[in-house]
Amino acid sequence: MDVVSIIKSLAAATRAWREQVVGDLLNRGCNDLSYRPCTGMSAFGWILAHQGAAYDYTLNMLIKGGPPKHPDLFYLYRGDSTDKGDWKGTLIDEINDYFDSVETDFLNWFATA
């Protein structure tokens, strides 16, 4: 398996996990981004947004040496006691659009690098 195939399979696994968890929670009527699973995981919004931010940071800041693609979402988490993990009122759709956008950019760049 070549490197591009490995990266694509890891991205696909991340996407599949995210879609399963989001689907399960939404099917149960949970759209509260501050929701913390009983496993003690971080808040739902934090996990979703950080998956997108990982792509954004890797491609746009580390590789390209510029600012994040969506600084309004990338820098939204304050990481202090005033943020309870609700992602400051950001909608799930906005976070999903962010993830989709930066994932596509990352995979397209990687396939041609």
SULJO-V425224 format. One record per residue. N is the residue number from 1. RES is the residue in one small letter. SS is DSSP state (H for helix, E for strand, L for the rest). OMEGA is omega in whole degrees, -180 to 180 (NA if undefined). D_FIRST is the distance of its C-alpha to the first C-alpha in whole Angstrom. Layout:
N,RES,SS,OMEGA,D_FIRST
N,RES,SS,OMEGA,D_FIRST
This chain:
1,m,L,180,0
2,d,L,-175,4
3,v,H,-179,7
4,v,H,179,8
5,s,H,178,6
6,i,H,180,7
7,i,H,179,10
8,k,H,-180,11
9,s,H,176,10
10,l,H,178,12
11,a,H,179,15
12,a,H,178,15
13,a,H,178,16
14,t,H,179,19
15,r,H,-179,20
16,a,H,178,20
17,w,H,-179,22
18,r,H,-178,24
19,e,H,178,25
20,q,H,-179,26
21,v,H,179,28
22,v,H,180,30
23,g,H,179,31
24,d,H,-178,32
25,l,H,-180,34
26,l,H,177,36
27,n,H,178,36
28,r,L,178,38
29,g,L,-179,40
30,c,L,174,39
31,n,L,180,38
32,d,L,-176,40
33,l,L,177,37
34,s,L,180,39
35,y,L,176,38
36,r,L,180,37
37,p,L,-179,35
38,c,L,178,37
39,t,L,-179,34
40,g,L,178,36
41,m,L,176,33
42,s,L,-180,33
43,a,L,-179,35
44,f,H,-180,33
45,g,H,-180,34
46,w,H,-179,32
47,i,H,-178,29
48,l,H,-177,28
49,a,H,-180,30
50,h,H,174,28
51,q,H,176,24
52,g,H,-179,25
53,a,H,178,27
54,a,H,176,24
55,y,H,-178,22
56,d,H,-180,25
57,y,H,-177,26
58,t,H,-177,22
59,l,H,-169,23
60,n,H,-179,26
61,m,H,-178,28
62,l,H,-175,25
63,i,H,-176,23
64,k,L,177,26
65,g,L,-180,29
66,g,L,178,31
67,p,L,175,32
68,p,L,-180,31
69,k,L,-179,30
70,h,L,-177,33
71,p,H,180,35
72,d,H,176,37
73,l,H,-177,34
74,f,H,-176,33
75,y,L,-175,36
76,l,L,-178,37
77,y,L,-177,37
78,r,L,177,40
79,g,L,177,39
80,d,L,-174,42
81,s,L,180,45
82,t,L,180,46
83,d,L,-178,42
84,k,L,180,42
85,g,L,-178,38
86,d,L,179,40
87,w,H,172,38
88,k,H,176,41
89,g,H,178,42
90,t,L,-179,38
91,l,L,177,38
92,i,H,-180,34
93,d,H,178,34
94,e,H,179,34
95,i,H,178,31
96,n,H,177,29
97,d,H,177,30
98,y,H,180,29
99,f,H,-178,26
100,d,H,-177,25
101,s,H,-177,26
102,v,H,175,24
103,e,H,179,21
104,t,H,179,21
105,d,H,-178,22
106,f,H,-178,19
107,l,H,177,16
108,n,H,179,18
109,w,H,-176,19
110,f,H,-179,15
111,a,H,-179,14
112,t,H,-177,17
113,a,L,NA,17
